[in-house]
């Protein structure tokens, strides 16, 4: 069965709230006329049930049902821990 949920990879920029992390996802887009590549950053609030994420961690987040006013994503897995 194919999973239709969206996945994004990003860096945790805030882990201050309990069970919530803010993940910044960076993507490259091409400027339509001149073709220059530009960085576009989006911040997602994601649910971290175990509280295992810290600032600087690289994580994969997965789309989920609305968990609060701003949270619509869950932390799927931690790819790399931040250097302390």
N, C-alpha and C positions, 0 to 999 in steps of 0.2 A: 504494500500500500504506500502510495506517495504522500508525504507530509506536505500540506499546502500552506503551512504557517511560514511567515516571513522570518528570516534570520538576518541578523546584523552583527558585525564584529566591530568592537570599539574599545576605548580606554575609559576606565572609571575615573571621573574627575571629582566626584564627591561621594563620600560614604558616611555622612554625618547623621542622617536620619536612621532610626531603627528599621531594619528590614527593607530599606530602600537605598538604591544607588543611582547616581546620575552617570550615564554612559554617553560619551561623545564619539559619534561615528563620523569619520572623515571620508569623503569620496572625491574623486577627480572628475570634473565635467569639462567639456570642451566649449569654449566661447563660440557661439554660432557663426559669427562673421569672420573673426580673425583666427580661430582655431587654437588659441592659447589655452592651455590647461589650467584650470582654477581649482583650488581646494574649497570644498563646501563642507561645513560642519553642521551636524544636527545633534541635539542633545535629547536623550530619551531617559525617562525615569523608569527604572526596572525594579522588580521585586526580588529581593535576596533573602529567602526564608532563613537560611542557616547563618547569615551574617558573615560569610567567608571572604567577601570581597573587601579590598582596601584600595585607597587611591593609588592610581598608577597601574593597576592590574589590567591585563588584556583579557576581555571576556567575549563570549558569544551570547547574544540575547535573542529570545524567541517571542513572537507575537502571542498574546493571550487575551483572555476576556478582560474587560475593564476591572481593575482591582481597587482603584480609587479615582479621584478626580483627574489626576494626571498620569497614573500608571496603567499602561496597556502592554507592558513587556515583562518577561521574567528572565532571570539569568539562567542560561542553559548550562554553561560550563566555563571554568576559568582556564584560559589558554596559557597565561604566563603571570606569575606573581611579580609585583614591583620589587625592585632592588631596594633594600632597606638602608 
